[in-house]
Amino acid sequence: MEYSVIVHDAEEGGYWVEVPALPGCYSQGETVEETLEHVREAIGLYIETLQDQGHPIPRDDEVVFKVSVAA
């Protein structure tokens, strides 16, 4: 499965990431690569917990684009 994630700069340094399709699924790291590695683990644990509790696994049907505007 694939999930869209949003990586943010953390105020204290490093990065934090959220998974919009999985409410409450967040992670963090010092580098983008580390942050993505950590969020993969978080997603896996999130899905494992849902499965253990008999809940359906949310799909990520979002398509994310960046658009440019004149400012």
C-alpha positions as MATLAB code, in Angstrom:
seq = 'MEYSVIVHDAEEGGYWVEVPALPGCYSQGETVEETLEHVREAIGLYIETLQDQGHPIPRDDEVVFKVSVAA';
ca = [
       0.000    0.000    0.000;
       1.051    3.578   -0.539;
       0.146    6.582    1.581;
       0.624   10.281    0.964;
       2.663   11.977    3.679;
       3.345   15.635    4.370;
       6.794   16.561    5.682;
       7.106   19.736    7.753;
      10.108   21.600    9.148;
      10.122   21.261   12.934;
      10.600   24.500   14.894;
      13.294   22.892   17.051;
      15.110   21.496   14.011;
      14.625   18.360   11.990;
      11.299   17.391   10.494;
       7.930   15.968   11.397;
       5.528   14.137    9.106;
       1.809   13.445    9.038;
      -0.259   10.858    7.168;
      -3.600   12.481    6.222;
      -5.347    9.168    5.472;
      -4.408    7.812    8.924;
      -5.606   10.303   11.567;
      -3.126   10.610   14.419;
      -0.286    8.935   12.506;
       2.776   11.163   12.873;
       6.521   10.752   13.157;
       9.686   12.818   13.194;
      13.393   12.726   12.438;
      16.553   14.758   12.036;
      16.707   14.377    8.238;
      14.023   13.910    5.605;
      15.306   10.388    4.932;
      15.198    9.486    8.635;
      11.739   11.030    8.974;
      10.405    8.969    6.052;
      11.976    5.822    7.496;
      10.281    6.503   10.829;
       6.897    7.206    9.262;
       7.054    3.898    7.368;
       7.407    2.178   10.742;
       4.576    4.279   12.192;
       2.282    3.417    9.284;
       3.073   -0.276    9.690;
       2.266   -0.183   13.406;
      -0.887    1.852   12.789;
      -2.159   -0.689   10.250;
      -1.164   -3.623   12.465;
      -3.148   -2.113   15.348;
      -6.211   -1.595   13.141;
      -5.996   -5.209   11.956;
      -5.630   -6.507   15.523;
      -8.752   -4.566   16.506;
     -10.719   -5.765   13.470;
     -10.998   -2.308   11.883;
     -10.807   -1.721    8.133;
      -7.554   -0.405    6.671;
      -8.064    3.117    5.258;
      -7.104    3.645    1.645;
      -5.293    6.712    0.450;
      -7.065    7.915   -2.667;
      -5.695   11.446   -2.434;
      -3.717   12.920   -5.256;
      -1.357   15.699   -4.221;
      -0.160   18.424   -6.566;
       1.874   21.541   -6.047;
       0.731   24.593   -7.967;
       2.596   27.813   -8.612;
       1.001   31.230   -8.273;
       2.335   34.714   -8.854;
       2.929   36.551   -5.602;
];
